[in-house]
Structures are given as structure tokens and as C-alpha cells.
Amino acid sequence: RVAPAVVNIAVLVRSPEEQNPLLRDPFFRRFFGLQAPQPQLSAGSGVIVDAKQGYVITNHHVVKDASEIAVTLKDNRRFPAQLVGSDAGTDIALLKIAAENLAELRVCDSDKLAVGDFVVAIGNPFGIGQTVTSGIVSALGRSGLSPEGFEDFIQTDAPINPGNSGGALVNLRGELVGINSAIIGPAGGSVGIGFAVPINMARAVMQQIARFGEVRRGRLGIQMQDVPGRDGAAIAQVQPDSPADKAGLRQGDIVTAVNGRPVRGAAELRATLGVIPVGETIELRVERSGEARTLRARIGELEARHA
């Protein structure tokens, strides 16, 4: 049931030399004895999440710098794909294909995942064709793979290899729980440490891209850090006259939940705030001097160095 909703993605990427106007000039190439630059072909995976609209989720790094994108379905139908938008911060991109009789994956609430849950990864490793591997959820809330990213990865030991990027991580009910994104593989292949973007985060990004063509990332106006020995994110600094300041957040407050969703640490809070659009009002559960309280803040325009 799941397999028809997972697609293979072929990407034509123009080489850096191909973008140089001098190297595009036949006379220049002939005079200096240079070869014409050749485009490069790479492979990845994707997941159909809206059959009616033809929406396919994949990774930003799969389609980055693409000049052409083609999607091949399980039944071998092949379609050109339009890049609706892409977000490097979460490594999520949204494609659109014009096709009928598509299958789509049902999504679940990835916040309900637990370590030890069985999962299955489906994708196109090394471009060999659709492949299914199995494993468990090894950890939740992983971060630190990229200092520039908004990370809250699901870690799994289901074998994920190059080409699996953008593919589906599903539970045993056939529900989409994550988008496979990265591995730690010293030899270039799977060693049982793979990472997927939780579908709750990917879906929030997709909704913004579908609406705006991009992620309109906002800010709360805080700097944060982990709390030793417990869940939550401590407020290290509040920017004056920021949304956080106006909401009543103070240095030393510990944020324990956002919109009812528990916060495990600073990286998770940063990732959560990173997909909330400008202008949306959020509910923050905080602890101050041992007392719990609820504050509401309106996400403002993004400024450098502040979440």
C-alpha cells in the first residue's frame, strides 16, 4: 500500500563550469582547448503526500541547483517535476507533478513516536530502484548535524544509503513518520545510524512552501540553552522590545512546551520555532522560580542571531 506513494527522483545539475559565461563560449573553449562542461545526473527519493495536488516531498539537498527534475512512479510512469519551493534550514523541498491516479501516504503525529518503535525506510539507494529496509527508532530529537539547520531528527537503524534521501520512513501501520535525510557513514554507506526529518516538521514546511513558495521564518527574540539534567530550554537572553519581551518572557525562564508540545531541549525549541510562520500566536508553557505559567507570544519578523 505504501510503495506506490514513494517515488524515484532524477535530478540534472548543471556543473559550476557550465554557469561560467566564458566556458559557455565555443570560441573560448576551442582557443584554450577546453572540453564543453557536462551536466551531472543524481538520484534521490520522494514521497507523494497530496495526490490531488500532485505534491511530492523530498530533501532540499536532493534538488539543490537542479536544472531539470524528473519523478518516476512505482508503475514506471515518468513525469517532469516543478520545484514549488525549498528550505535549506530543514532540508525539505516540495515538488509538483501533473499526473492522475496517484497514491498518497497517510501521515501520523510524529510527536507520538517512541524509542523502540518499529519503522520501515523506503527509497532509491544508489539509484538501483525502490528498496525497503527495516529497523527501529533509535533516538528522538537528534541535532548537531549542521549548525545552520533547524534540527529535530528521528534516528533509526533502518539501513539508509545515498539515494534514500527524500524517501519515506513509515510505521507498521503504513503511516508516514519522517522524511529520510542523512546518515553517519564513514565509508559512504549505512552503518545503522540514519536520520529522518519528523513529518510534523516536514508538513509545517510544506504548508508554508505551498502557500508562499518559501518558508517565512519568524522570531521570538530569545537566546536559549539546555537545562542540565532535565527537559526544557532555559532562556539565556531576551532581546529588548522583541515578541518574547512583550509576552513577558524573562531570562532564566524554562520553556517546557510550545502549543502543548513538550520541549526536550534548546535544539528542539529552536527547530519548533523555526517552522512557525510570522504573525502566528503561540502558547508557551514556562517555569519561573519553580512556578508554572502560560504565556502567549506573536511571532515577529526574523532578525539575525535570534530565534
Protein Blocks (a to p, Z undefined) as FASTA:
>chain_A
ZZmmpccdddddddfklmpmklmpmklmmmnopacddddddddddddfbfknopacddfk
lmgoiabdcdddfkopacddddfbdcfklopacdddddehiacdddddfklpcehiacdd
dddehhlapcddddddfbghiahklmkbccdddcdfbdcdehjgopacddfkopafbdcf
bdcdfkopaehiacdddfklmmmmmmmmmmnopacdddehiacdddehiacjddfbdceh
iaklmnopaehiacfbgehiacfblmlmmmmmmmccehiacdddddeehiacdddddddd
ddehiZZ
